[in-house]
Amino acid sequence: MRKIDMKTWPRRNHFNAFKTFDQPHFNMCANVDLTKLYPVVKQAGFSITTVLIYLLTRTANSITEFKYRIRGDDVVEHDVVHPSVTVMAEGDLFSFGTHEYFQKFSEYAVKAEKKFEYYKEHPVLFDAEHEDYLLYITSIPWVSFTSFTHPYFYPVDSVPRFAWGKFFKEGDLLKMPLSVQAHHALMDGVHVGKFYELFQEYLLKPDVLFE
């Protein structure tokens, strides 16, 4: 982790402006194409949930702005950020569960699946409360939504948030709505656009799972 030098940071004016907003988060929602990824995942016997979490986290770790976090008047950049995901439990309730990210999917998947099972049996809220090295990730598999907004802590909560919805067919394509929410003091629409672009590249090249 490194502390950003605010005197030389090109974004310092944007940071100082947007950090004062009462509602500083902004959100984008767009459909992504799963047509190539989905059959590969199923044939390999992987969990599509585990794959999507991995690819979202891998994408975020590839874009500097998604590793920035606000700490008071300072900004830090984490070396690696890790997923904190929702896990369905008994009684239509859910648990939060933090996973450790690994660049190699096979290494990540084994440990993530064990974490999923643990949190199903031992549901908790905020298992890593106030830690800012996380990415908050959830799924709403019952609805192909067109917009989505997450709650966030007041006054400063700069953790990016992701949500995907129900898969749907569009002609011969299999698509999925994906919401990306971020703190405007740390990034703009161009950075979220880069996120969607890289994430879609991974979806179109599922061989990254076997690297």
C-alpha positions as CSV (number, residue, x, y, z in Angstrom):
1,M,0.0,0.0,0.0
2,R,1.2,3.5,-0.8
3,K,0.0,6.9,0.3
4,I,-0.8,9.3,-2.6
5,D,1.1,12.6,-2.6
6,M,-1.7,15.0,-2.7
7,K,0.5,17.9,-3.8
8,T,1.4,16.2,-7.1
9,W,-1.7,14.0,-7.7
10,P,-3.3,15.1,-11.0
11,R,-6.7,14.3,-9.5
12,R,-6.4,16.5,-6.4
13,N,-8.8,19.2,-7.5
14,H,-11.5,16.6,-8.4
15,F,-10.9,14.8,-5.1
16,N,-11.3,18.0,-3.1
17,A,-14.5,18.9,-4.9
18,F,-16.3,15.6,-4.9
19,K,-15.4,14.5,-1.4
20,T,-17.6,17.3,0.0
21,F,-20.8,16.0,-1.7
22,D,-23.6,14.5,0.5
23,Q,-24.0,11.7,-2.0
24,P,-20.6,11.3,-3.6
25,H,-21.1,7.8,-5.2
26,F,-22.1,7.4,-8.8
27,N,-23.4,4.2,-10.5
28,M,-23.4,2.7,-13.9
29,C,-25.4,-0.3,-15.1
30,A,-24.8,-2.0,-18.4
31,N,-25.3,-5.5,-20.0
32,V,-22.3,-7.7,-20.5
33,D,-22.1,-10.7,-22.9
34,L,-21.7,-14.2,-21.3
35,T,-22.2,-16.1,-24.5
36,K,-18.6,-17.5,-24.7
37,L,-17.9,-17.7,-21.0
38,Y,-21.0,-19.6,-19.8
39,P,-20.6,-22.9,-21.7
40,V,-16.9,-23.1,-20.9
41,V,-17.7,-22.6,-17.2
42,K,-20.4,-25.3,-17.2
43,Q,-18.3,-27.8,-19.2
44,A,-15.4,-27.3,-16.8
45,G,-17.7,-27.8,-13.8
46,F,-16.9,-24.4,-12.2
47,S,-19.4,-22.3,-10.3
48,I,-20.5,-19.4,-12.4
49,T,-20.7,-17.3,-9.2
50,T,-17.1,-18.1,-8.3
51,V,-16.0,-17.3,-11.8
52,L,-17.8,-13.9,-12.0
53,I,-16.4,-12.9,-8.6
54,Y,-12.9,-13.8,-9.7
55,L,-13.2,-11.9,-13.0
56,L,-14.7,-8.8,-11.3
57,T,-11.8,-8.8,-8.8
58,R,-9.2,-9.5,-11.4
59,T,-10.5,-6.6,-13.4
60,A,-10.6,-4.2,-10.4
61,N,-7.0,-5.1,-9.6
62,S,-5.9,-4.2,-13.1
63,I,-7.3,-0.6,-12.9
64,T,-5.5,1.7,-10.4
65,E,-8.5,3.8,-9.5
66,F,-10.4,0.8,-8.2
67,K,-7.6,0.3,-5.6
68,Y,-7.7,3.9,-4.3
69,R,-9.3,4.5,-0.9
70,I,-10.1,7.6,1.1
71,R,-8.7,7.9,4.7
72,G,-9.5,11.2,6.2
73,D,-7.9,13.9,4.0
74,D,-5.6,11.3,2.5
75,V,-5.8,8.8,-0.3
76,V,-4.0,5.4,-0.3
77,E,-3.6,2.9,-3.1
78,H,-3.7,-0.8,-2.1
79,D,-1.4,-3.3,-3.8
80,V,-4.2,-5.8,-4.0
81,V,-8.0,-5.6,-3.3
82,H,-10.1,-8.6,-2.3
83,P,-13.8,-9.5,-2.7
84,S,-16.3,-9.3,0.1
85,V,-19.5,-11.0,-1.2
86,T,-23.0,-11.8,-0.2
87,V,-23.8,-15.5,0.5
88,M,-27.4,-16.8,0.8
89,A,-28.2,-18.4,4.1
90,E,-31.3,-19.9,5.7
91,G,-34.6,-18.0,5.9
92,D,-33.9,-15.8,2.9
93,L,-31.2,-14.0,4.9
94,F,-27.7,-13.5,3.7
95,S,-24.2,-13.4,5.1
96,F,-21.2,-11.2,4.1
97,G,-18.0,-13.2,3.4
98,T,-14.5,-12.0,2.6
99,H,-12.4,-14.0,0.3
100,E,-8.7,-13.7,-0.5
101,Y,-7.9,-12.9,-4.1
102,F,-5.3,-14.9,-6.0
103,Q,-4.2,-14.1,-9.6
104,K,-4.5,-17.8,-10.6
105,F,-8.1,-18.9,-10.8
106,S,-7.5,-22.5,-9.7
107,E,-5.9,-21.3,-6.5
108,Y,-8.6,-18.7,-5.9
109,A,-11.5,-21.1,-6.6
110,V,-10.6,-23.8,-4.2
111,K,-10.3,-21.4,-1.2
112,A,-13.4,-19.4,-2.3
113,E,-15.6,-22.4,-2.4
114,K,-14.6,-23.4,1.1
115,K,-15.4,-19.8,2.3
116,F,-18.8,-20.0,0.6
117,E,-19.7,-23.2,2.5
118,Y,-18.4,-21.7,5.8
119,Y,-20.5,-18.5,5.5
120,K,-23.6,-20.5,4.6
121,E,-23.3,-22.4,7.9
122,H,-22.0,-19.4,9.9
123,P,-23.7,-16.2,8.6
124,V,-22.3,-12.9,9.7
125,L,-22.6,-9.3,8.9
126,F,-19.6,-7.1,8.4
127,D,-17.0,-9.8,8.9
128,A,-14.3,-7.3,7.9
129,E,-16.1,-4.1,9.0
130,H,-14.2,-0.8,8.3
131,E,-11.5,-2.6,6.2
132,D,-11.1,-0.7,3.0
133,Y,-9.0,-3.2,1.0
134,L,-12.3,-4.8,-0.1
135,L,-14.6,-4.8,-3.1
136,Y,-18.3,-5.3,-2.2
137,I,-19.9,-7.8,-4.6
138,T,-23.5,-9.1,-4.7
139,S,-25.9,-10.8,-7.1
140,I,-29.6,-10.4,-7.6
141,P,-30.2,-13.5,-9.8
142,W,-34.0,-13.1,-9.7
143,V,-34.2,-9.8,-11.7
144,S,-32.6,-8.6,-14.9
145,F,-32.4,-5.1,-13.5
146,T,-31.6,-1.9,-15.5
147,S,-30.4,0.1,-12.5
148,F,-29.1,-0.6,-9.0
149,T,-27.8,1.4,-6.0
150,H,-26.0,0.2,-3.0
151,P,-26.1,1.7,0.5
152,Y,-22.9,3.1,1.8
153,F,-21.5,4.4,5.1
154,Y,-21.6,8.1,5.9
155,P,-19.6,10.3,5.6
156,V,-16.8,8.5,3.9
157,D,-17.0,5.1,2.3
158,S,-14.9,4.7,-0.8
159,V,-15.1,1.0,-1.4
160,P,-16.4,0.2,-5.0
161,R,-19.5,-1.9,-5.2
162,F,-20.7,-4.4,-7.9
163,A,-23.9,-6.2,-8.5
164,W,-25.0,-8.5,-11.3
165,G,-28.6,-9.6,-12.1
166,K,-30.5,-12.4,-13.8
167,F,-29.1,-13.7,-17.1
168,F,-31.2,-13.2,-20.1
169,K,-31.3,-14.1,-23.8
170,E,-31.0,-11.5,-26.5
171,G,-31.2,-13.3,-29.8
172,D,-28.4,-15.8,-29.8
173,L,-26.5,-14.0,-27.0
174,L,-26.6,-14.6,-23.3
175,K,-26.4,-11.4,-21.4
176,M,-26.2,-10.2,-17.8
177,P,-26.8,-6.8,-16.2
178,L,-23.8,-5.5,-14.2
179,S,-23.9,-2.5,-11.9
180,V,-20.7,-0.7,-10.9
181,Q,-20.8,1.9,-8.1
182,A,-17.8,4.1,-7.1
183,H,-16.8,7.2,-5.2
184,H,-16.6,10.2,-7.6
185,A,-13.7,11.7,-5.6
186,L,-11.5,8.8,-6.7
187,M,-12.7,8.0,-10.3
188,D,-14.9,9.2,-13.1
189,G,-17.0,7.6,-15.8
190,V,-13.9,7.0,-18.0
191,H,-12.5,4.6,-15.3
192,V,-15.7,2.7,-15.0
193,G,-15.8,2.5,-18.8
194,K,-12.4,1.0,-18.7
195,F,-13.6,-1.5,-16.1
196,Y,-16.5,-2.7,-18.4
197,E,-14.2,-2.9,-21.4
198,L,-11.6,-5.1,-19.6
199,F,-14.3,-7.2,-17.9
200,Q,-15.9,-7.9,-21.2
201,E,-12.6,-8.9,-22.7
202,Y,-12.2,-11.5,-20.0
203,L,-15.8,-12.8,-20.7
204,L,-14.9,-13.2,-24.3
205,K,-11.6,-15.0,-23.5
206,P,-12.5,-17.6,-20.9
207,D,-9.0,-19.2,-21.3
208,V,-7.9,-16.8,-18.6
209,L,-9.4,-19.3,-16.2
210,F,-6.9,-21.9,-17.2
211,E,-3.7,-19.8,-17.1
